[in-house]
Amino acid sequence: MDFQNILTTSADGIFTITINRPDKLNALNQATLGELQSAVNIAKADASVKGIIITGAGPKAFVAGADISEFAGLDAPSGTIFAAAGHAIYKEIELCPKPVIAAVNGFALGGGCELAMACHMRVAAENAKFGQPEVNLGLIPGYAGTQRLVQLIGKGKALELLMTADMIDAHEAHRLGLANYVVPADQLLTKAAEILQKIFTKAPLAIAEIVNCVNAYYTSGIDGFRYEQEAFGRCCDTADFREGAGAFLEKRKAVFTGK
Ligand code: COA
């Protein structure tokens, strides 16, 4: 597929999506969001892809937010639609059955912080900066920042960051649980790939069920405890469960097939 605003590469089971508008600090305009969604769907459908990394082009930014130049003219009905569209795309990332890691290489602000939070994990470069500055614009986060920030760092600190619009550095993000790791910028993609390669040695269907179960905890109307029991049962029906348990008993390394 021919993308204008993102770059994609695929190697060693890892599909890397790079938001590529460095002149605009990789701000997400609607076209870029659409391409991001298409790329995630390509990665999901491609059997050779086992995991995804999302990052930003250039040394300065992961994503500096939704593209503010597209905000003009938004009103209540169109603003709601605008937010719902972003929510839907980020939800697809959150529920992706393959692991998705945000490699945060600079500013992750507004929709950029929200994108990083929709990923399953975040690896931050030492120059990363996280924040939800929407109140500076008379807005609130519209791509689920008020929800996922609370889930990741707790209500009190989330309210502080959301109300003050303060930016935090990578080490503070790590301390708060927003970033899983902080690494030097030149090791960012290597670290993200290393985590993915470790996950690739596990049973893919079990990994997909982990994603479903953890998200069930945060989904109203779904009892995550009950959901886990059923997901455990589904795993028991897989060839990979028989392989994994058999390999343990036979004292050999399991070879999973995703079946
Ligand atoms: N939307 C649209 N354009 C953006 C953008 C955004 N969210 N963030 C940065 N840009 C653009 C700037 O307008 C500028 O474009 P220009 O060169 O054509 O004028 C370019 O990216 C570089 O940004 P600049 O502000 O000059 O860089 P800086 O290093 O001085 O500041 C930031 C970096 C991130 C602090 C600053 O760009 C900023 O505050 N961005 C907005 C962040 C935000 O509010 N995000 C949430 C949106 S809901």
Residues whose N, C-alpha, C, O or C-beta is under 5 A from the ligand:
A	BS01	COA	D23 K24 L25 A27 A64 G65 A66 D67 I68 S69 F107 L109 G110 G111 P133 E134
